[in-house]
Structure formats: structure tokens, C-alpha cells
Amino acid sequence: MIAASFEEANKVFDKPTTMSHDECESLSVLQSIDQNGNPVIVSCWKPTQEELDEITKTKRVWCIFYGTGIPPHCLSGIKPF
């Protein structure tokens, strides 16, 4: 997947200095508070054609976290604004 900029973004997370541009890119996000007062960070991703073909075929999307914990998260195909 390719990180995509979006109109509502208000912050950019830079890639870690230990990773190359091929391994990781900067990420535009919206950092805000949701309607329940919870802090939230929203990013936008565009699948490559290969990924889109696979998603269409399998009806599955994989979410990968690096590290040892999983923060609360949500994947959505619907724009949250």
C-alpha cells in the first residue's frame, strides 16, 4: 500500500532515521480528538493494482504492526470525515 496525502491532514510523521526511503516513507496524518474525546490519528492508504486485485479476489486486508504491542485501531474503506 502507498501512503496517500489527504486534505484534512495536519501533521507529517517522518520515517525513522534507521530506515531507508525504500523501506519507509513519511506519513501524512490527521491528529485530532474524536467525538468521544479520545485522541485519534488517521492516515490514508492507496492499494497498488496488485493489492487491489488480491483484495477483490480474497475480500481480505492485512494489518501489520511492527513492535510488541497492538494499539487500538480501525481499518475502513469509508472516508471518516
MMTF fields as JSON, N, C-alpha, C and O atoms, coordinates in Angstrom:
{
  "mmtfVersion": "1.0.0",
  "mmtfProducer": "UNKNOWN",
  "numBonds": 323,
  "numAtoms": 324,
  "numGroups": 81,
  "numChains": 1,
  "numModels": 1,
  "chainsPerModel": [1],
  "groupsPerChain": [81],
  "chainIdList": ["A"],
  "bondAtomList": [4, 2, 8, 6, 12, 10, 16, 14, 20, 18, 24, 22, 28, 26, 32, 30, 36, 34, 40, 38, 44, 42, 48, 46, 52, 50, 56, 54, 60, 58, 64, 62, 68, 66, 72, 70, 76, 74, 80, 78, 84, 82, 88, 86, 92, 90, 96, 94, 100, 98, 104, 102, 108, 106, 112, 110, 116, 114, 120, 118, 124, 122, 128, 126, 132, 130, 136, 134, 140, 138, 144, 142, 148, 146, 152, 150, 156, 154, 160, 158, 164, 162, 168, 166, 172, 170, 176, 174, 180, 178, 184, 182, 188, 186, 192, 190, 196, 194, 200, 198, 204, 202, 208, 206, 212, 210, 216, 214, 220, 218, 224, 222, 228, 226, 232, 230, 236, 234, 240, 238, 244, 242, 248, 246, 252, 250, 256, 254, 260, 258, 264, 262, 268, 266, 272, 270, 276, 274, 280, 278, 284, 282, 288, 286, 292, 290, 296, 294, 300, 298, 304, 302, 308, 306, 312, 310, 316, 314, 320, 318],
  "bondOrderList": [1, 1, 1, 1, 1, 1, 1, 1, 1, 1, 1, 1, 1, 1, 1, 1, 1, 1, 1, 1, 1, 1, 1, 1, 1, 1, 1, 1, 1, 1, 1, 1, 1, 1, 1, 1, 1, 1, 1, 1, 1, 1, 1, 1, 1, 1, 1, 1, 1, 1, 1, 1, 1, 1, 1, 1, 1, 1, 1, 1, 1, 1, 1, 1, 1, 1, 1, 1, 1, 1, 1, 1, 1, 1, 1, 1, 1, 1, 1, 1],
  "groupList": [{"groupName": "MET", "atomNameList": ["N", "CA", "C", "O"], "elementList": ["N", "C", "C", "O"], "formalChargeList": [0, 0, 0, 0], "bondAtomList": [1, 0, 2, 1, 3, 2], "bondOrderList": [1, 1, 2], "singleLetterCode": "M", "chemCompType": "L-PEPTIDE LINKING"}, {"groupName": "ILE", "atomNameList": ["N", "CA", "C", "O"], "elementList": ["N", "C", "C", "O"], "formalChargeList": [0, 0, 0, 0], "bondAtomList": [1, 0, 2, 1, 3, 2], "bondOrderList": [1, 1, 2], "singleLetterCode": "I", "chemCompType": "L-PEPTIDE LINKING"}, {"groupName": "ALA", "atomNameList": ["N", "CA", "C", "O"], "elementList": ["N", "C", "C", "O"], "formalChargeList": [0, 0, 0, 0], "bondAtomList": [1, 0, 2, 1, 3, 2], "bondOrderList": [1, 1, 2], "singleLetterCode": "A", "chemCompType": "L-PEPTIDE LINKING"}, {"groupName": "SER", "atomNameList": ["N", "CA", "C", "O"], "elementList": ["N", "C", "C", "O"], "formalChargeList": [0, 0, 0, 0], "bondAtomList": [1, 0, 2, 1, 3, 2], "bondOrderList": [1, 1, 2], "singleLetterCode": "S", "chemCompType": "L-PEPTIDE LINKING"}, {"groupName": "PHE", "atomNameList": ["N", "CA", "C", "O"], "elementList": ["N", "C", "C", "O"], "formalChargeList": [0, 0, 0, 0], "bondAtomList": [1, 0, 2, 1, 3, 2], "bondOrderList": [1, 1, 2], "singleLetterCode": "F", "chemCompType": "L-PEPTIDE LINKING"}, {"groupName": "GLU", "atomNameList": ["N", "CA", "C", "O"], "elementList": ["N", "C", "C", "O"], "formalChargeList": [0, 0, 0, 0], "bondAtomList": [1, 0, 2, 1, 3, 2], "bondOrderList": [1, 1, 2], "singleLetterCode": "E", "chemCompType": "L-PEPTIDE LINKING"}, {"groupName": "ASN", "atomNameList": ["N", "CA", "C", "O"], "elementList": ["N", "C", "C", "O"], "formalChargeList": [0, 0, 0, 0], "bondAtomList": [1, 0, 2, 1, 3, 2], "bondOrderList": [1, 1, 2], "singleLetterCode": "N", "chemCompType": "L-PEPTIDE LINKING"}, {"groupName": "LYS", "atomNameList": ["N", "CA", "C", "O"], "elementList": ["N", "C", "C", "O"], "formalChargeList": [0, 0, 0, 0], "bondAtomList": [1, 0, 2, 1, 3, 2], "bondOrderList": [1, 1, 2], "singleLetterCode": "K", "chemCompType": "L-PEPTIDE LINKING"}, {"groupName": "VAL", "atomNameList": ["N", "CA", "C", "O"], "elementList": ["N", "C", "C", "O"], "formalChargeList": [0, 0, 0, 0], "bondAtomList": [1, 0, 2, 1, 3, 2], "bondOrderList": [1, 1, 2], "singleLetterCode": "V", "chemCompType": "L-PEPTIDE LINKING"}, {"groupName": "ASP", "atomNameList": ["N", "CA", "C", "O"], "elementList": ["N", "C", "C", "O"], "formalChargeList": [0, 0, 0, 0], "bondAtomList": [1, 0, 2, 1, 3, 2], "bondOrderList": [1, 1, 2], "singleLetterCode": "D", "chemCompType": "L-PEPTIDE LINKING"}, {"groupName": "PRO", "atomNameList": ["N", "CA", "C", "O"], "elementList": ["N", "C", "C", "O"], "formalChargeList": [0, 0, 0, 0], "bondAtomList": [1, 0, 2, 1, 3, 2], "bondOrderList": [1, 1, 2], "singleLetterCode": "P", "chemCompType": "L-PEPTIDE LINKING"}, {"groupName": "THR", "atomNameList": ["N", "CA", "C", "O"], "elementList": ["N", "C", "C", "O"], "formalChargeList": [0, 0, 0, 0], "bondAtomList": [1, 0, 2, 1, 3, 2], "bondOrderList": [1, 1, 2], "singleLetterCode": "T", "chemCompType": "L-PEPTIDE LINKING"}, {"groupName": "HIS", "atomNameList": ["N", "CA", "C", "O"], "elementList": ["N", "C", "C", "O"], "formalChargeList": [0, 0, 0, 0], "bondAtomList": [1, 0, 2, 1, 3, 2], "bondOrderList": [1, 1, 2], "singleLetterCode": "H", "chemCompType": "L-PEPTIDE LINKING"}, {"groupName": "CYS", "atomNameList": ["N", "CA", "C", "O"], "elementList": ["N", "C", "C", "O"], "formalChargeList": [0, 0, 0, 0], "bondAtomList": [1, 0, 2, 1, 3, 2], "bondOrderList": [1, 1, 2], "singleLetterCode": "C", "chemCompType": "L-PEPTIDE LINKING"}, {"groupName": "LEU", "atomNameList": ["N", "CA", "C", "O"], "elementList": ["N", "C", "C", "O"], "formalChargeList": [0, 0, 0, 0], "bondAtomList": [1, 0, 2, 1, 3, 2], "bondOrderList": [1, 1, 2], "singleLetterCode": "L", "chemCompType": "L-PEPTIDE LINKING"}, {"groupName": "GLN", "atomNameList": ["N", "CA", "C", "O"], "elementList": ["N", "C", "C", "O"], "formalChargeList": [0, 0, 0, 0], "bondAtomList": [1, 0, 2, 1, 3, 2], "bondOrderList": [1, 1, 2], "singleLetterCode": "Q", "chemCompType": "L-PEPTIDE LINKING"}, {"groupName": "GLY", "atomNameList": ["N", "CA", "C", "O"], "elementList": ["N", "C", "C", "O"], "formalChargeList": [0, 0, 0, 0], "bondAtomList": [1, 0, 2, 1, 3, 2], "bondOrderList": [1, 1, 2], "singleLetterCode": "G", "chemCompType": "PEPTIDE LINKING"}, {"groupName": "TRP", "atomNameList": ["N", "CA", "C", "O"], "elementList": ["N", "C", "C", "O"], "formalChargeList": [0, 0, 0, 0], "bondAtomList": [1, 0, 2, 1, 3, 2], "bondOrderList": [1, 1, 2], "singleLetterCode": "W", "chemCompType": "L-PEPTIDE LINKING"}, {"groupName": "ARG", "atomNameList": ["N", "CA", "C", "O"], "elementList": ["N", "C", "C", "O"], "formalChargeList": [0, 0, 0, 0], "bondAtomList": [1, 0, 2, 1, 3, 2], "bondOrderList": [1, 1, 2], "singleLetterCode": "R", "chemCompType": "L-PEPTIDE LINKING"}, {"groupName": "TYR", "atomNameList": ["N", "CA", "C", "O"], "elementList": ["N", "C", "C", "O"], "formalChargeList": [0, 0, 0, 0], "bondAtomList": [1, 0, 2, 1, 3, 2], "bondOrderList": [1, 1, 2], "singleLetterCode": "Y", "chemCompType": "L-PEPTIDE LINKING"}],
  "groupTypeList": [0, 1, 2, 2, 3, 4, 5, 5, 2, 6, 7, 8, 4, 9, 7, 10, 11, 11, 0, 3, 12, 9, 5, 13, 5, 3, 14, 3, 8, 14, 15, 3, 1, 9, 15, 6, 16, 6, 10, 8, 1, 8, 3, 13, 17, 7, 10, 11, 15, 5, 5, 14, 9, 5, 1, 11, 7, 11, 7, 18, 8, 17, 13, 1, 4, 19, 16, 11, 16, 1, 10, 10, 12, 13, 14, 3, 16, 1, 7, 10, 4],
  "groupIdList": [1, 2, 3, 4, 5, 6, 7, 8, 9, 10, 11, 12, 13, 14, 15, 16, 17, 18, 19, 20, 21, 22, 23, 24, 25, 26, 27, 28, 29, 30, 31, 32, 33, 34, 35, 36, 37, 38, 39, 40, 41, 42, 43, 44, 45, 46, 47, 48, 49, 50, 51, 52, 53, 54, 55, 56, 57, 58, 59, 60, 61, 62, 63, 64, 65, 66, 67, 68, 69, 70, 71, 72, 73, 74, 75, 76, 77, 78, 79, 80, 81],
  "secStructList": [7, 3, 3, 3, 7, 7, 6, 6, 7, 7, 3, 3, 3, 7, 7, 7, 6, 6, 1, 7, 6, 6, 6, 7, 7, 7, 3, 3, 3, 3, 3, 3, 3, 7, 6, 6, 1, 7, 3, 3, 3, 3, 3, 3, 3, 3, 7, 7, 2, 2, 2, 2, 2, 2, 2, 2, 2, 2, 7, 7, 7, 7, 7, 7, 7, 7, 1, 1, 7, 7, 7, 7, 7, 7, 7, 7, 1, 1, 7, 7, 7],
  "xCoordList": [0.853, 0.0, 0.894, 2.029, 0.358, 1.098, 0.413, -0.793, 1.186, 0.629, 0.181, 0.915, -1.026, -1.587, -1.851, -2.371, -1.491, -1.839, -3.335, -3.955, -3.92, -5.342, -5.571, -4.8, -6.646, -6.923, -6.946, -6.475, -7.478, -7.634, -6.347, -6.319, -5.293, -4.038, -3.491, -3.527, -2.984, -2.431, -1.065, -0.544, -0.487, 0.808, 1.48, 0.809, 2.807, 3.562, 4.512, 5.295, 4.446, 5.412, 6.534, 6.287, 7.764, 8.905, 9.284, 8.987, 9.942, 10.405, 11.482, 12.154, 11.659, 12.751, 14.102, 14.271, 15.035, 16.356, 17.104, 18.048, 16.695, 17.354, 16.846, 17.376, 15.812, 15.233, 15.477, 15.531, 15.622, 15.82, 14.468, 13.419, 14.502, 13.273, 12.539, 11.311, 13.278, 12.64, 11.911, 10.933, 12.37, 11.75, 10.556, 9.619, 10.602, 9.59, 9.56, 10.603, 8.369, 8.212, 7.561, 7.033, 7.598, 6.877, 5.385, 4.916, 4.641, 3.217, 2.414, 2.554, 1.563, 0.639, -0.527, -1.08, -0.895, -1.983, -2.837, -2.425, -4.016, -4.821, -4.687, -5.035, -4.185, -4.104, -5.159, -5.121, -6.11, -7.264, -7.844, -7.225, -9.042, -9.828, -11.166, -11.802, -11.609, -12.892, -14.058, -13.851, -15.283, -16.475, -16.64, -17.413, -15.913, -15.967, -14.813, -14.666, -13.996, -12.872, -11.609, -10.659, -11.576, -10.398, -9.412, -9.823, -8.11, -7.137, -7.147, -7.276, -7.008, -7.06, -6.059, -5.856, -5.444, -4.571, -5.109, -5.258, -5.402, -5.975, -4.954, -4.404, -4.704, -3.856, -4.653, -5.687, -4.179, -4.874, -3.909, -2.749, -4.396, -3.556, -4.231, -5.45, -3.438, -3.951, -3.307, -2.081, -4.115, -3.531, -2.918, -3.396, -1.855, -1.308, -2.302, -3.224, -2.137, -3.053, -3.001, -4.033, -1.799, -1.659, -2.44, -3.135, -2.326, -3.051, -4.557, -5.328, -4.972, -6.394, -6.975, -8.08, -6.228, -6.669, -6.806, -7.773, -5.838, -5.877, -7.018, -7.695, -7.241, -8.349, -9.68, -10.564, -9.819, -11.047, -11.258, -12.379, -10.167, -10.243, -10.53, -11.4, -9.806, -9.899, -10.851, -11.275, -11.184, -12.027, -11.361, -12.041, -10.025, -9.279, -8.25, -7.686, -8.022, -6.976, -6.164, -6.729, -4.867, -3.975, -3.444, -3.098, -3.379, -2.83, -1.608, -1.709, -0.456, 0.801, 1.33, 1.492, 1.599, 2.217, 3.624, 3.843, 4.581, 5.942, 6.098, 5.674, 6.69, 6.859, 6.222, 5.965, 5.966, 5.469, 4.069, 3.568, 3.428, 2.079, 1.18, 1.647, -0.119, -1.089, -1.95, -2.73, -1.804, -2.654, -4.068, -4.261, -5.064, -6.414, -6.376, -5.734, -7.057, -7.009, -8.27, -9.076, -8.424, -9.59, -9.163, -8.464, -9.565, -9.384, -10.739, -11.744, -10.788, -12.063, -11.906, -10.889, -12.886, -12.927, -13.783, -14.001, -14.271, -15.143, -14.428, -13.933, -14.374, -13.726, -14.373, -15.595, -13.588, -14.161, -14.504, -14.716, -14.564, -14.835, -16.205, -16.603],
  "yCoordList": [-1.176, 0.0, 1.232, 1.208, 2.279, 3.529, 4.565, 4.786, 5.195, 6.246, 7.394, 7.815, 7.901, 8.966, 10.205, 10.113, 11.349, 12.616, 12.833, 12.283, 13.634, 13.948, 15.334, 15.812, 15.965, 17.371, 17.672, 18.729, 16.774, 17.024, 16.81, 17.12, 16.294, 16.024, 17.308, 18.376, 17.182, 18.349, 18.065, 18.882, 16.901, 16.538, 15.519, 14.766, 15.504, 14.512, 13.799, 14.443, 12.477, 11.677, 11.312, 10.707, 11.68, 11.325, 9.875, 9.296, 9.289, 7.906, 7.842, 8.842, 6.695, 6.54, 6.733, 6.333, 7.326, 7.57, 6.276, 6.266, 5.191, 3.894, 3.159, 2.105, 3.708, 3.051, 3.886, 5.115, 3.197, 3.887, 4.325, 3.897, 5.183, 5.629, 4.451, 4.458, 3.449, 2.259, 1.433, 0.756, 1.475, 0.706, 1.427, 0.789, 2.766, 3.537, 4.963, 5.534, 5.53, 6.909, 7.734, 7.182, 9.047, 9.927, 9.652, 9.184, 9.943, 9.635, 10.861, 11.362, 11.345, 12.443, 11.887, 10.839, 12.598, 12.14, 13.321, 14.478, 13.006, 13.949, 13.523, 12.396, 14.416, 14.138, 15.015, 16.24, 14.378, 15.105, 14.387, 13.49, 14.805, 14.197, 13.778, 14.571, 12.533, 12.082, 12.631, 13.318, 12.324, 12.869, 12.413, 13.004, 11.354, 10.873, 11.393, 10.998, 12.268, 12.844, 12.003, 12.288, 10.976, 10.115, 10.663, 11.095, 10.652, 11.065, 10.073, 8.866, 10.593, 9.744, 10.244, 11.448, 9.309, 9.624, 8.867, 7.646, 9.588, 8.995, 9.109, 10.184, 8.002, 8.018, 7.461, 6.824, 7.696, 7.248, 6.434, 6.809, 5.325, 4.414, 4.052, 3.893, 3.922, 3.509, 2.172, 2.056, 1.169, -0.122, -0.025, 0.719, -0.79, -0.931, -1.746, -2.334, -1.792, -2.58, -4.054, -4.723, -4.562, -5.957, -6.208, -7.217, -5.29, -5.437, -5.331, -6.094, -4.394, -4.235, -5.49, -5.911, -6.086, -7.341, -8.442, -9.205, -8.523, -9.551, -9.3, -10.241, -8.036, -7.692, -8.061, -8.61, -7.76, -8.096, -9.612, -10.096, -10.345, -11.81, -12.442, -13.306, -12.018, -12.681, -12.001, -12.609, -10.746, -9.937, -9.763, -9.673, -9.714, -9.566, -8.445, -8.19, -7.781, -6.769, -7.15, -7.484, -7.101, -7.463, -6.195, -5.234, -6.193, -5.073, -5.586, -6.55, -4.947, -5.394, -4.284, -3.146, -4.617, -3.685, -4.164, -5.356, -3.247, -3.588, -3.268, -2.201, -4.156, -3.96, -5.096, -6.165, -4.861, -5.933, -5.691, -6.493, -4.599, -4.317, -3.919, -3.609, -3.929, -3.519, -2.408, -2.647, -1.185, -0.099, -0.262, -0.914, 0.326, 0.282, 0.864, 1.888, 0.216, 0.683, 0.293, -0.507, 0.877, 0.618, 0.73, 1.677, -0.211, -0.115, 0.186, -0.387, 1.079, 1.432, 1.694, 2.236, 1.319, 1.655, 2.88, 3.271, 3.494, 4.669, 5.865, 5.79, 6.976, 8.195, 8.621, 8.752, 8.843, 9.096, 10.554, 10.916, 11.398, 12.824, 13.206, 14.366],
  "zCoordList": [0.0, 0.0, 0.0, 0.476, -0.536, -0.653, 0.236, 0.125, 1.115, 1.965, 1.073, 0.179, 1.316, 0.489, 1.332, 2.444, 0.798, 1.448, 1.297, 0.387, 2.184, 2.088, 2.676, 3.508, 2.225, 2.538, 4.031, 4.451, 4.829, 6.267, 7.073, 8.264, 6.459, 7.18, 7.805, 7.194, 9.036, 9.727, 10.356, 11.115, 10.037, 10.599, 9.684, 8.979, 9.704, 8.946, 9.9, 10.598, 9.93, 10.67, 9.702, 8.658, 10.048, 9.209, 9.428, 10.473, 8.439, 8.562, 9.636, 9.89, 10.268, 11.236, 10.543, 9.391, 11.223, 10.631, 10.347, 9.558, 10.979, 10.777, 9.544, 9.192, 8.876, 7.703, 6.446, 6.502, 5.315, 4.038, 3.475, 3.956, 2.448, 1.797, 1.153, 1.072, 0.698, 0.112, 1.167, 0.849, 2.413, 3.495, 4.125, 4.606, 4.117, 4.833, 4.288, 3.971, 4.183, 3.736, 4.836, 5.802, 4.691, 5.605, 5.481, 4.443, 6.543, 6.584, 6.991, 8.106, 6.072, 6.385, 7.191, 6.859, 8.253, 9.125, 9.583, 9.495, 10.066, 10.828, 12.277, 12.628, 13.125, 14.557, 15.214, 15.093, 15.919, 16.425, 17.64, 18.211, 18.014, 19.099, 18.499, 17.804, 18.759, 18.208, 19.032, 20.033, 18.605, 19.257, 20.698, 21.451, 21.093, 22.483, 23.323, 24.479, 22.762, 23.493, 23.451, 24.18, 22.616, 22.51, 21.481, 20.404, 21.8, 20.789, 19.627, 19.831, 18.412, 17.229, 16.188, 16.033, 15.484, 14.359, 13.155, 13.204, 12.07, 10.864, 9.738, 9.496, 9.055, 7.862, 6.699, 6.9, 5.479, 4.28, 3.421, 3.249, 2.889, 2.108, 0.798, 0.743, -0.254, -1.555, -1.925, -1.916, -2.248, -2.651, -4.044, -4.9, -4.251, -5.59, -6.412, -5.847, -7.712, -8.538, -8.149, -8.11, -7.861, -7.431, -6.142, -6.022, -5.175, -3.912, -4.131, -3.549, -4.963, -5.238, -5.874, -5.532, -6.8, -7.412, -6.358, -6.374, -5.443, -4.391, -3.416, -3.001, -3.042, -2.142, -2.789, -2.132, -4.066, -4.792, -4.806, -4.651, -4.994, -5.064, -3.699, -3.589, -2.664, -1.361, -0.382, 0.6, -0.65, 0.255, 1.621, 2.643, 1.63, 2.888, 2.779, 1.715, 3.92, 4.059, 5.287, 6.328, 5.172, 6.287, 6.946, 6.259, 8.267, 9.027, 9.786, 10.545, 9.585, 10.2, 11.1, 10.66, 12.359, 13.294, 13.591, 13.805, 13.605, 13.996, 15.473, 15.918, 16.23, 17.66, 18.429, 17.876, 19.715, 20.576, 21.121, 21.909, 20.713, 21.188, 20.041, 18.946, 20.302, 19.295, 19.893, 20.815, 19.359, 19.857, 19.31, 18.284, 19.986, 19.423, 18.012, 17.777, 17.083, 15.699, 14.948, 15.423, 13.763, 12.914, 11.465, 11.106, 10.623, 9.187, 8.583, 9.005, 7.596, 6.994, 5.512, 5.078, 4.746, 3.324, 3.081, 1.934, 4.158, 4.069, 4.68, 5.805, 3.936, 4.424, 5.739, 5.796, 6.8, 8.121, 8.405, 9.562, 7.376, 7.601, 7.081, 7.184]
}
